[in-house]
Amino acid sequence: ALAGDGTFLCRTCEYGVRQAGCDLCPLVGGALKICADGGWAHVACATWLPETHFEDTVAMEPILGVAAVSRSRRRIKCVVCRTNRGAVL
């Protein structure tokens, strides 16, 4: 979004949120979009998980289906980051 002075604001800054974390992975910051439940998630995370999708595919928000991500997926250890925090792809 554009601020009043013509500068670009990312979605979290537009909402006044600082240090937002992804509801689908352990990372903080990045290309986050709002979720239908009020949380935040990375566009990449929402794109790659089969349980999640975008209500508006052009604006890529809100992200739907975060609550549908299975508990078993959230307990698997990631081979990349070696943590079991988040939803493994």
N, C-alpha and C positions, 0 to 999 in steps of 0.2 A: 504494500500500500504506500501511497505517497503522503508524506507529512505536509503540513501547511506551507512549508518553505520549499517544497518540491523534492526533498530528499526521500529515499526509499526506507521504509521500515519493514522489518520482517514481521511475521504474524505475532510472535511472542512479544516483541517490543510494542507493536500496535496495541496489544492487550495490556501492556504495562507489566509483563511477567519477566522476571530476571532469573537466570539459572534454572530454566525449566528442564526437567528430565523426561526421557521417553518412557511411556508406559509399557513398551514392548522390549526394551533393551536397557542395559545399565548405563548408557551414555547420557551425558548432560549437554545441552546445546545442539546446534546443527539446524538442519532444515525441518523444523517441527511444525505440525499443523494441529489444530484443535480436534479433539475427539468428541463424539456425541455426548459422552458422559462428563465432559468438562476437563478431562486430562489432556495430555499432549503426546504426540508420537511422531517419529521420523517418517517422512514420506517413503523412504526406502523400506523401512520396517513394515509399514502398512501395505506396501505394494507386494512384497514377497511372501507375506503370511496368507495362507488360503482362507483363514477365518475373517480377515479384515478386508474392507473395501471403502471406497469414497462415495459419499452420497452425491456429491457434485464432482464428476470426473474432470471437469475443466479447472475448477478452483482447487481440486484435490482436498476438499474438506466438506463437512466434518468427516472424520474417520469413524466408521461403524464397525462393530464386531469385536472390539477389544475384549469385552467380557466373555466372548465365545472362545477365546484362545484357551486351549485345554491346560489343566494343571500339570498333566504329564509333560507337555511341551515345555513348560516353565521350569521343570526339575532336571531337564537334561543338561549335561555339561557341554558347553560350546567348545569345539576343537580349535577355534580361532582365539578367543579371549580366555579360555579355560575357566570360565565362571558358569554357574548355573543361575545367574540373575538375568531374567528376561526370557523371551520366547525364542527358542532356537529355530532357525529357518529350516 
